[in-house]
Amino acid sequence: FLVEWDLDPSCENPSTVFLEEDGSGTILPLRTTCSDDITPIELLNVEASSHDENMVEATVDDGRIVIRQLSEQSGVAPVDVHVTDQRGNSWSSVFDVIVSSVDDAPTHAQLPLEVLVAVGDVVTVTLDVADVDTSLDDLVIATDVSWATIDSFRNLVLAPNAVGTFDVTITISDGSHIITDSISVLATSDPDLLIESVDIEGESGGQIEPGIVTTIEIWVRNDGLSAASLVTVRCYDDEILIDSTH
């Protein structure tokens, strides 16, 4: 009879892997560090599994261990590795993956480049502020203009008190990070016209009578913040247009 010895594979023990929670993971060459007395290296089977798949994923690609941390997860996750030859002999090891936490900055929705607001009106812009590492109650949101405020829903409230174009800067801080953004506010105001008085003058002593030339003066006042143009005053006798002026 013939006795043939087939020894277990032998590989280098992977060292501890250090990652950050927002990083891109890493790749560890393992099969190239192995040796076997009979099975060629390229035929060794490599397997890997994570003890905490909610934090770290461990897969194998062509004998290499691919480590990928899951989003917004941190801590320590041991990873088991297992190498077998063609006859079932095996080598096993375990190493730690340490994922350090990262304090993320606040985020907000994309702001419009320009907002049109009439003086006296109020326009609310949704900021949709979020921070995965900080409670919304602990965020500080401020603006550099007194009439641009933040409401209880952490949205931007615009109530300009003058006509013009203004740049409003919004600042959001979680204590560690400060992010800023700006929005252009075009504040407008329409003319606010009203008839202040109607004066009647002429041969009839302030009375309109048939056949008598009468002058009517109409005083129009503009209480708005914008200039009025092309204002037309018309005089009717029932539904008949008598005259008009600008």
QUIURJO-V258789 format. One record per helix or strand of 3 or more residues. SS is the DSSP state (2 for helix, 1 for strand). FROM is the first residue (numbers start at 1). LEN is the number of residues. Records with the same first field share a line. If there is no record, write none. Layout:
SS: FROM-LEN + FROM-LEN
//
This chain:
1: 17-4 + 26-4 + 45-6 + 56-6 + 64-6 + 75-10 + 90-11 + 114-5 + 123-3 + 140-4 + 148-3 + 156-3 + 164-10 + 178-11 + 193-10 + 214-9 + 233-5 + 240-6
2: 31-3 + 41-3 + 136-3
//
